[in-house]
Amino acid sequence: MYKLEPAVVMGGEVIIYAPHLDVVSRVHGKYIHKIGYHILPYFLNDWERFKHIPLGVLAHSTHVRGSGVMDAGVERPNVRVTLASKISAGDCARLNLGYLDPAKINVNEWIDREDEGLLYVPKAGEILYRLKV
């Protein structure tokens, strides 16, 4: 997500299509399920509550959730993050992520639709993206 976010319009959405994914993290899952995915200011705004969480876990959380601001105590991420995986809709909601059923997705329908504002990026985690201005 963090590698694509710079190329996503404010208020846009990144769909992480990973139909094989069945756990959030084998190493840090217990922490992630406890804290969810949030923008960095969310954690800094309530540091006493999160200071015991390993920094690598907090970094992972913010990398998946992206950037944003806290506005009167409300988290306002710049981009919506939706997960299409074996992780349930309920777990996605508890983790602060959107959910799509991967069985209902045909990624071929996402290809070559840039004129509609839809960009399909296979292997998106391999490259850091930026918008050309």
N, C-alpha and C positions, 0 to 999 in steps of 0.2 A: 504494500500500500504506500509506504513512504517514498518508494521510488517512482510511483506514478502520480502521486498527489500534486506535484508542481505542474503537471500538464492537465489538471482537472479544474474546470471552472468552479468558482465559489458556489457552494450549494449543490454541486454535482454529486455523482455517486461512483464509487469503485465497487465492482462486484468481483469478489475473489471466488473464482470457479475452481473448486478443488474437490471433486466428487469422491475422491479416495480418502480424504481427510476424515478421521473418526475421533481424534482427540485434539484438544487445543495445544497441549505441549506435554510430552512424556516427562520432561524434566521439571518444568515449572507450572504444570497444570493446576496443582493445588493452590498455588498463589493466584494464578490468573482467574480461577473460578471464585476466589475470595474477593479480588479487587475489580475484575472486569477490564475492559478496554476503555481508556480515557485519554483525553488530551493532557499535555504536561501541566497546564495551569490548574487542572482539576486536582492533581496530586499536590502541587505546591500550595494551593489554597487551603489544604487540610493536612499539612505535612506531619503533624503529630500523629495522625491516624495511620499514615503510610510509611513513616520513617523506618519501621522494622522490616519492611519488604526489601528483598535484595534489589540493588539498583539495576541489575541486568533485567530483572522481571519488569520493573517500572519502565525501563527503556523499551523492552519488547511491547509492552502495553501501548505506549505512546507511538511507537512506530506503526503498529497496526491501526490505531485510531486516527493518527494524523494530527494536524495543527488545529488551533481554534482559540477561543477566549472564554473566560468566565464572565458572565453578565448578570450582576445582581445575584450571585450564587448559583446561576444556572449555566451548565456546560453548553457551549455553542461551537461544535466542531465545524470546520470549513467544508468538509466533505462527508457525505454519508458512506458508511462502509457496510456492505452486505456480503454475507458468507453463503455460498452455495456448496454445501458439503454434507457429510453424514452427521454432523453436529445438529442436534434438534433445534427447531424453532424456539422452543422454550429456553434452551441453553443459550442460544444466540441472544435472545432478549435479555437474559440475566447477565450476559457478558457485555451488553451495550452495543450489539451489532444487529444489523438487519439480517433477514433470512430469506433465501430462495431455495426451493426444492430443486436440487440438481437434476433429478429425473425429468423435470419439465423444461429443461434448457437444451436448446440445440445451438451450440456455439457457432455453427456455420451461418446461422441467421444474423450473427453479429459482425460478420466480415464485410468489409468495404461499405460501411455506412457512416463514414466520417462526415459527409454532408448533412447527416441527420443529427450530428453531435454524439455519435456512438463510435468509440474506438475500441477495437478488439486487439489486445496485445498478448500474443502467446508468449509464455515464459517471461512474464513481465518482471519478475524479480531479478533478472540478469542485467538489466540496464537502468541507469538513472535517467529519467525523462525531465524535460523542461519545455515550456512553450516558446516558440519563436516569436519575438516581438519586432 
